[in-house]
Amino acid sequence: MTGRGRPRRRLAAAAMVGAIAGCAVDEGAEVAAYRDVLERGLDQDARAPSVHGPLTVVDTMRLVNARYEPLSIGGEDYLQSLIEVRRAAAAFLPVVSLSPSYRWEENTGGDDSPAALDTAVGADIDLNPVADMARVRQRRAAAGQTRALLLDLQDTVLLDAARAHYEVLRAERAVRVLESSLQLQRERVADARGRLEVGVVRPLDASLVESQAAQTAVDLIAAQNAVATGRSLLGFLTAEPLGGVELVDELGAPAAAPGPLPELWALAEARRQDVLAAEQRIVGARRAVESAYGEYFPRVSLGVQAFLQRDSEPTDLDIAGVISLSLPLFSAGLIEADVRTALSQLRQAKLDEALTRRAARRDVEIAGDNLRYSAERESQLRVQERVAQEALNLAEAAFQVGLGTNLERVEAQDRLLSTQLQLVNAEFDRKIAHLDLLRTTGRLHELLGLERASAGPATGAGEGG
């Protein structure tokens, strides 16, 4: 027995070492599993753009994609859903254990019985083939849903980053408009005070000019505060201080939606991640129903033991096994309750999917209307700015020759400044509306060069039956 026991002991030691080594987890590979989803299609430089040069809106979006923690938190949810797929599939794999036992007996009336050391490797499987297979498919669909929700979150975060970028640019443009206007108005204040001293204008005229300059200074302070607030928000999103970094705008925006509304609806329903997540939820709910019904099928248990060493009687026993089959006859209504719950959740998933599709259509329609409205508004404001500038020039000329009043000149200046600020807002509203339309049709990621691979086996592709 000694000669036969040595190879078995070495086999047992090797099994223990292999089991311990199998517990090692490569956390870098774990993180890469979801970072690859979030950064697919980007080269290394694009995944982490430099913050030392001018930042375009695409650079800002890429920075947020790389550094904003909620995306990684959502990625960990996706990773956990993949782990649940493996956990469900593990029901079809044996649980292998090494079970050494040492037994001795003491006889108080005579000689002691010899001690016995038994070392066995056991493999056990306990599964319901129908219910457990449906549960694996359910977990795959859940992983597909979680992946789609992660990408939907990415789209939302990218749009928020673009909005923050443009809000800073909007505020900085307003600052430049107000600074230019304030400089001109302060020159007029100095001119009005000089004219007042020599009695050419009335005190009321000088007061109106000073009041207008003071109001413009207040608006300038508000715009400067908006710049500081916007840059602080960008620093929060990108995890990078951007106080002194130049922000630029390189994106053009169309004046209308690119295509008829039905085509945009179809595009949104095919590519929007929230719609895809709702579809995967239905798939998962169907598999949950199959799993619940599967509990009515027999459960199979199989256990096998192979002895690496056996000193107890019978000493010549090498392998022992048992197989059992259990069929539920009375479950106190538990299986029925599981089936009813699963059917209810399936109905919920179908209702949610219908609502999500309708919401997607609404979003596309609103985004298209906003783009068209902002483009038309911008066009009319450009006309209004040109007319307001001409009116100010005429009022200024009339005032200089004594044919106009100071009030007319002040009102003309107010109209021009108001129009210029509205035009700034309209320009950036059109750009944001364009990005929003890309988001609602599921194409915003293309602006960054990102790719969206179709769902693979682990995410439940092909589980829509």
Secondary structure, DSSP 8 states (H G I E B T S, - for coil): -HHHHHHHHHHHHHHHHHHHHTT---HHHHHHHHHHHHHTT--HHHHS--SSS-B-HHHHHHHHHHH-HHHHHHHHHHHHHHHHHHHHHGGGS-EEEEEEEEE----TTS-----EEEEEEEEEEEE-HHHHHHHHHHHHHHHHHHHHHHHHHHHHHHHHHHHHHHHHHHHHHHHHHHHHHHHHHHHHHHHHHHHHHTTSS-HHHHHHHHHHHHHHHHHHHHHHHHHHHHHHHHHHHHTS--TT--B-------SS-SS-HHHHHHHHHHH-HHHHHHHHHHHHHHHHHHHHHHTTS-EEEEEEEEEEE--SSSTT--EEEEEEEE--S--TTHHHHHHHHHHHHHHHHHHHHHHHHHHHHHHHHHHHHHHHHHHHHHHHHHHHHHHHHHHHHHHHHHHHTTSS-HHHHHHHHHHHHHHHHHHHHHHHHHHHHHHHHHHHTT-GGGGGT-------GGGTTT---
